Amino acid sequence: MKHLIIGTAGHIDHGKTSLVKALTGTDTDRLKEEKERGITIELGFAHLELPGDLRFGIVDVPGHERFVRTMVAGVGGMDLVLLVIAADEGVMPQTREHLEICQLLGVKKGVVVLTKCDMVEPDWLDLVSEEVREYLADSFLAEAPMVQVSSRTGTGIEKLKGVLAQLAQETSQKREDAPFRLPVDRVFTVTGFGTVVTGTLLSGSVNVGDEVEILPAGITCRVRGVQSFGAKVATGGAGERLAVNLQGVEHTEVAPGDVVVPRGLYRTTRAVDVRFSFLASAPKELRHRATLRFHSATYEVPAEVVLFDRTELPPGEDCYLQLRLERPVLLLPGDPFVVRDYSPQRTLGGGTVLDPSPPRRRRRCEDALSLLSAVENGEELEQIRLLVESSLLSGISLQELVNRTGLSAKRIDALLATLLSSGALLQPVKEPRVFLGKTAFTALKQRLVDELHGYLRENPMQEGIGKEELKSRIPKRSDPRFFGPLLASLEKEGRALSDRELVRLPGRRIEVTRDQAALQQELEQELVRSALEPPSVKQLGEALCLTEKQLLEHLHLLCREGKAVKVKSDMYYAAGAVAGIRAKLTAHLKEHGEIFPPDFKELTGISRKFMIPLLEYFDQERLTIRTGDKRVLRRAQ
């Protein structure tokens, strides 16, 4: 069965609700106030089944100008529109505004319905029909069927049903292969069942038992039941009006404007890049930083306008711009929207979401305009390339590409394969999959080389920089996991050399001055003189009038040259002294098989302060192994 949504549009008191009742037998005015005042205030719903396995959900919208916000929420999921015009009044202000809204929200097909035809003479009816045709000449309804009806007498109702059936054959159903998305337009409770939300399913299908998430709050719950057109179903499909019973959430936690989606799949946004059409009927220019009311699906949220390449936009023109939203909402590429002014309340324009999660754009940014042009024109390969390159040094994950493009992961994979094989993009991290532009990868490598050179200029006595230290100097906005692939690429190019925990410059030799050489000789002699109980780093620094940093640089150099040994962080020995102790310890263990700390003290004649660090040093050097309180030779010895 084919499911489509029909929405009404038109001026107040032009007979929209009466028309829906004549078509379906359902009075969509359910509120007491609506019946008393004779006007629609909230969205009303009905359904219509026609031969050929056609099922329509009908959304009846308010016509009064004060309820245009509600009207916009009803247009969001519409496949066909019934533009209702009373024959006794013709085109009126809300006729115009509703038509503009439908056009901005991307409605493509519909029927023009002239109601109250029993209240006018045939000549007048012909005149009104001609006037309406003339008014619609430049709209998407220029060639639409026009049906004259009387909801009171039933004249023309069967003809209208036939026209709807014909249009349904020409209209594509909403996407069923995409994840489900249900914008909420009503929330209520049912005794014994709990929270129920209703809405038009924009895509996909929702099943009893599904785990879902309510955005923007991020509340997780489970689908307890689904109704479509008043009947219980196991699965609700795209294009259907659904009532969904949710388990695990209070009705006070959900509100019209929320959206129900698969758990953990989508994230909300507070900024969107869009293609915007400014209505020619707008009273004045749209200025940079203007604040308007943003409407999409069932959302209404204040938004600030950011014009990329100008300070103001004249009425009747189109452009790319960014809308910064006051609170987070869920939007996807291709979502239509309208914006309205605050005072007086009127529709100013609308368009299509191109990038639902953009960075903050610099004004007059040519890269941003190129990206948005590629998105709008459907150039998928260029779109993916530009999105990855515009992520700069941060890179972009596969999931973010899915969120920002609306393309399937399978399709993006195919596009990425082409770009990766050409070398335009790189994938430095396999899991999670993150992608970088070639320029960004090159820039990050240069950053590491610059940091290496800078460190060695500031520390001329050092052989290289520690890997963790160099890794910490990757820009914060970049992923630290890039470090390994970056270093590997630099080694391959011969621009860096990885040596255990150090990164060195290939071919670099430490050159010491005459004064430094003399100082190192003095330091070496001091360690030799102190023999088995050397002074601490602090004592050595005081004796040689060196800062701790200067002293450690010289000590590290002596260690690399094999003239000193680091036993622990503040204890350095002359290499000969450690070699002598090692020889005595090895000979003792070969003869006796084991040694206890008192035996080691007697063997070497050193105090406990030095004895324990030395024993631990020989353990680390894998000469000995500790078993309880004693040491024995490792088997390799």
N, C-alpha and C positions, 0 to 999 in steps of 0.2 A: 504494500500500500504506500502511496506517495503522500508525504506530509508537507503541507505548506502553511505559511502564516499570512493571513489577510489582515490589514489594518485599515481603519477608517481615518479620514482626514476631512477637515472642513470647518466652516464657521459654526458658532453656537446656534442652536435651534434650527439647523438645516435638515434635521431628521436622521442623523447617523444612527442613534440608538433604535429608532423605530424601524429603520431599514434592516438592522441586524436581527431584530425580532421577527420581521416579515420573512427573512431568509431562513432563520433557524428555529423560530419559536421560543427563543430565550430572551428574557428581558435582562439586559446586562446592567441596568441601574439597580443595584442591590441595597444601597444605603437608604435609610429613611429620609435623610436630607435631600438626596437626589430625587426621590419620588415626590417629596413635598415641593421642591423648587422647580422640578421639571428640567433640570440640567445635569449633565454628567460631570462628576467631580473627580472620581478615581477611574482607573482603567477597568473596563468590563470585558468579560470573556464569554465566548460561545463557540460551538463547533458545528461544522457543516460537512456532511458526507454526500458525495455525488457519484454517479455511476462511473466506472472505469477505475475503481480502487483509489479514489481521491478523497482525502480527508483534510479539511481546512480547520485550523484554529483561527478564530476571529477575535481581534483585539479592538475594542471600541474605545476611542480616545475622547477626552474632553475637548469641547470647541471654544470654551471661554478663554480669553487672553490671559486670565490669572492662572490658568492651569496648563500653560504651554509646557512647563517642566514635566508634568505628568504625560502630556502628549508625546514629548520627545522620548520618554522611557518606553512608550508603546511602539514607537516606530523602529526601535533598535533591531528587532528580529524579523521585521516584515519582509515577505517575498513579493507581495502584491498589495497595492493600495486601492481603496475605494475612495476617490475624491468626490465627496458628496456636496452638491450645490443645489440649493433650493430654487426651484423654477420661478418662484414669486419674488426672489431677491437678487439672484445672480451672484457674481463674484463679490465677496466681502473681505474685510481686513484679514480675518483668520484663514480664509481660503488662500490668500496670498502667502501668509506666513507659513501655514502648514505645507503648502506646495514647495516653498523654499527649503523647509526643513527636510522634507522627503528627498528632494533633489540633492541636498548637501550630504545626507546620510546614505546616498547611493542606491535608493530604490529605483529600479529600472523599468518595471512594468506596472500597469494598473488599469482601472476602469473609471471613466467619468460617469457618475450617476446623477442625473437630474431628478431630484425628489419633488414631492408635492405637485406632481403634474396635473392632478385632478383639480387643483385650485386656480389654474390659469387657463386662458383661452388658447386654442391651437396657434393662432398668429403670434401671440406673446411667447409661446413655447419655442417656436421657430426662431424668434428674435434672440431669446436667451441662449439657445443652442449655438447660434452664430457668434454671439458675443463671447461665449465660453471658448469656442474653437479659436477665435482670434487671440484671446488671452493666453491660451496654452501653446500657441504656435512655436515658441522658442523653448519649450520645456520637454521633459522626457515623456510627457503625455500627449505630445503633439499629434501622434497617430493612434492614440489609444481609442478603443471602442467607447462609444457614448450610449448609455442606456437611459431611457426615460421611464420612471417608475412612480407608482403611488403606493406607499406602504399601507395606507388605509384601505384601499380597494384591492391591492394585490396585483394591479396592472404592472407588467414588465418584470415581475420577480422571477418568473420561470426563464425569461429571456436572459436575465442577468446571470442566473445559474449556468446557463449554457455558455455564456461568454467566459465566466470564471473557469469552467471545465476546459475550454479551448486554451485559455492563457496558461492553465496549469500544465498542459502538455508541452508548452514552449518554455517552461520555467524549470531551472535546475534545482534539485533539492539541496539542502545544506550538507556540508561535508560530514560524512560518517566515519572517515578514516582518521580524523583528528581527535585529540583528547576532548572529553566533554567539558562544556562551559555553560553554566546556568546562571545568568544574571537574575537576581531576586527582585521581584516587583511586589510581592505580598508575603507577609509572615503572620501566622496565627497558630493557635493550639487546638487540638481535638482531644476531648476527654478520652483517656485510656490509650492514646497514641503519642501525645506530646507535640513537639514542634513540627510544623509543616511550612514549607516554603514553596512558592510557585514562580514560574518564569517560562520563557521560551528557550528551549535548548538550542544554543547557537551552533554546536558541532558535537560530533561523537555520539556516544550512548552511555547511559547511566543505568546500573544494575542494582537490584536489591542485594545488600551485603557489601557493596563497595565502601572502601574507606575514602572519605572525602575531607576536604579542607575548605573552610569558609574564610575568604579573603575580603578585606585586608587584615582582619584580626588574627588570622592564622589558627583558628579554632579547628581541631580535628574531631571528626565524628563518623558515624556509620549510617548508611542508607537503610532504613527499616522497611520502607515501602515506597512504591511509585504508582501514581495514577496518571493516566492519559485520557483526556476527554471524559473524566468521571469514572473510568473503569480501572480496576487494579491490573497492573502489568508487571512482568518480571524485569523488563527492560524498556526504558524510554529512549527514543531515537531523535536524531537531529531534526529540527523543524517542528517538533511537537510542543504543545503547551503541556507542562507537567506540574503535578503537585508531588513534592518529595517529602516524605516523613523522615526526619533526622533523629537518630538516637545518640544521646550523649551531649546534647547542647540545649540550653534553655531558650525559649522564644525571645526572651529579653536580650539575648546575646547576638541576635541576628536582626538585620534591618534591611528594608528596601535600599538597593544600591550595593549590597554585598554580592558576592559571586561564589557559587559552589563549583569546585574543580577537584581533579584527582589529588590525593594527598601528596605533598612534597614536590609537585611537578613545576608549578609556576611561582614567580615572585612578583611582588608589586613594584610600582615605580612612582617617582614623583617628578619625572620629567619625560617628555616625549618630543621627538622631532617629527614634524608633520608637513604635508603639502596642504596649504591653506588657501581657500577661495573666499575673498572678501566681497560680499554682496554689493552690487551696483546701487542698491537702494539704501545702503548705509549712509547716515547723515554727515559723517566727517571722516577724516583720515584715521587710520589705526596707528597709534604711536607706540614706539619701543617702550617697554616696561608697563604698558597698560594692563589693568586687571579686569578680567572678564569671567563669566560663568561658563565652565566647560561641561558639556553633556555628552555622554557616550553610554550606550546600553541603558542601564538604570542609574548610572552615576550622575551626580551634579557636584562639582567641586570648583572653588575659585582657582584661577590660573593666571599667572603672569606671562605676558607675551614678550619673547626675546626675538627681535628681528636680526637676522644675520648680516644683511648687506645694505641696510638702509635705516633711517631713523623713523620713517613713517610710510605707511602703505595706503595709497589712494583707493577709494571705493571702486569695485569692479575689477581689481587686479588679483593675481595669484602670486604666491611666493612660498619658499621654504622658511619655516621658523621653528623655534622651540617653545613649548609651553611648560612652565614650571608650576606644578600643582601644589596646592596648599597641604594636601594629605595624600597618602599613598592609595593607588588604585591598581587594578589589573587591567592592562591594555596589551594587545598583541598587534603585530604588523597587519595592516589592512583594515583595522577597526575604523569605522566612520565616526565622526563627531560633529557637533555644532557648538558655537559659542554665542552667548547672548550678553547683552549689556545689563548693567544693574539698574540704572535710572536714566531715561525710561526703559522699562523692560521690553527688549526687542531682539530678534535674531539678527546677528551681524555677519555670520559666515560659518564656514565649517570646512571639512576636508577628510583626509585619511592619515592615520598613524603610519609612519614609515619606519621609525626606529623607536621601540618602546623603552629602551634603557640606555640612552646616549650619555656620554660624558658631558660635562659643562663645556659648551663650545665657546671658543674665542670668536668675537665678532669679526666679520669679513674673512672667515676661514674658508679658503678655497677647497681644502680637503673635505670639509663637512658638506659643502655644496655638491662636490663630485660624488660623494658617497650617497647622498640623498637622491641625486639624479639617477644613479645606477639602481637604487632600490625601486624608485618609482617606475623606471622603464623596464623592470624585470630582468636586468642583466645579472643573473645569479652569480656567475663566476667572478665578475668585477665587484659585486657586492661583498662576497666573502673576502676577496683580497683586500678591499679597502677597509672592511671591519677589522681584520687582523692587523693591518698596518696602522690603523688609527688607534689601536690599543697601545701603541708605542712600546715602552720597555716593560709594561705589565704583562703583555701577552693576553690571550683570550682562550677560554676553555670551549670544548665542543658543546657543553650544555648552554653556555652563554650565547653561542652562535645560534643554537636552536631557539632560545628565548627571544633573541633580537631580530631574527629573520622570519620566524614563523615557518621555516622550511623543516622538513623531517630530518632526523639524524642521518638516515640512509642517504638522502639527497645531498646533504652537506658533506658526508664522507666522500661521495663521488667527486664533488667539486674540489675538496681538499686534496684528494689524490692527484688531480691534475696540477694543482698549484705547487704541491710538494715535489712532484717529479720535475717540474720546470725550475725549481730552486727559488721561486718567488717567495715561498714561505718555508719555515722550518718548524719541526716539532721537537723541541728540546726535552720535553717531559712526556713520557709514555703514559703513565697512569698517575693522576687523572690527565687526560690528553689536553695539553696546552700548546698553543701555536703562537709563533712570533713572525713578524715580517723580517726579511733578510736585512733590511737597513737597521732595525732595532737590535738584531743579534750582533751585527757588526759593531754597533755603537756600544753594546754591553761589553764586548771583548775589549774594545779600546779603553773603556772605563777601567777594566781590571788591569790592563797594561799600564795605564796612567797611574793607578793606585800603587802598583808594584814599583814603578820608577820613583814615585813620590816617597814611598816608605824607605827605599834604599838611599835616597838623597838625604833624608832626615836621620837615617841610621847607617852610616857608611861602614860601620864595623860588622853589620849583620850580613850573613850570607844570602838570606832571603827573608820572606815574610811567611808567617804561619798560615796554613790553609784556612783555618777558622777565622783568623783575623782578616784575611783577604775576602773571604766569603761575606763577612759582616759589612764590607764596604760596597756590596752590590746595592744600588738604589733601593730604598724601602718599598717603592711601588712595584718592584720586580719580585718574582718568585725565587727564593733562595735555592730552589731545586734546579735552577738554571746553571748554578755554579759548576757542577761536574761537566756538563756538555760544553760550557764555555771554555773551561780550562783544557779539556781534551782537544778542542779546536785550536786553541792557542799553541798547545804542544805540537800538534800536527803541522802548524805553520812555522814552528821553530821560534816562536816569540816568547815562550815561557817554558820552564822545565819543572816538573813535579818531582820532588825528592822526599819521600816519606811524608813528613808533616810540613815540609817547607815548599814554597814556590820560589824558584830562582830565575834569574835572567841568564840565558845560555851564554857561556863565554865570559861572564863577568868574573873578575878577580878582585879580591879585596886588597887595596893598596893602602898601606899605613905610612904615615909620615915618620920622619926621624924621631920626633918627640914621642909619637905613639909607640914606636918600636922600643924606645928606651923605657917607656912606662910599662910596657908589657914584659920587658926583661926584668924590671924591678919587681913586678907582680909575681912573675914566675919564681924569682929568687926567694921572695917572701914565703911562697907556698913550700918551697924546698926546705927553707930554714925551719919552718914550723913542723915539718915532718909529719908525724902521726896525729897531731892535735892542732889543726890549722885554725886561724882566727875566722870569725863569722864574716859574712859579706859586709855587715855594718862596720865591724872593726877594721877590715881591710880598706874600706872607703875612707874612714877617718885617718888611717895611717898614711894613705897615698893622696889625701885631699881630693877625692873624686866623689861625684854624686853616685847614687846607687845605679842609675841608668848607665852612666859612663863606665862604671866598674863592671857591670854585667856584660856590656858589649865586649870589653877586653877579655873577661873570663870565658865567654862563649867562643871567642876567636881562639884562645889558648886550647880550649877543649877540642875544637875542630882540627887544630893542628897537632893534637895528640900530646900536648904538654901539660894538660890539666884534666881532672876528672870531676864531674859533678856527681856527688853522692846524694845530696838532696838540695832543695831550693836555696838554702843559705849555707851550704857546706861544700867547699871545693878543696880537692887535694892535688898535690903535685902527682903527675902520672907515675913517676918512679916509686913514690911511697905506696900507692895503691897496688902497683905491680909486685912490690915486695911482700905486702900483706897477702895478696892473692897466692903467691908462691908458697908461703908458710902454711896458709889454710889448706891448700891442695895437698901438700905433702902430709900434713897431719891427718886429713881425711882418708888418704890412701893407706895410711898406716893403721889408723884406729877405726876407721869406718864411720865415725860420728863425732860431733863436737857440740858441747853445751856452752851457753854464754860465759860461765865462769872460766871454762877451758880456753875460750877465745881470748878472754881478757888476760889470762896468764900467758897465752901464746904471743900476744902482741904488746902487752904492757900498756894498753890504753884504757882510759876511763869509760864508764858506761855511757856518758854523753856522746862519745864517738863510736863506741863499740856496736850499739844497736843499729844506728844508721848504716854502718858498714856491713853488718850481717844482712840487713834488708837489701842493701845495694847488690850484694853478691847473689841474693835470691832473684832479684830483678834481672841480673845479668845471666841467669840460668846456670850459674856455676853450682849453686847449692839448692836444696829444697828443704823446707822446714817441715818437720814431723813432730808435732807436740812442741817440746821446748828445745829439741835438738835439731841440728842440720846434718844432712848427708849429701854426698856428691850425687848430682844427677847422673843417670845412666850413660848419657852421652859422654860424660867425662871419663 
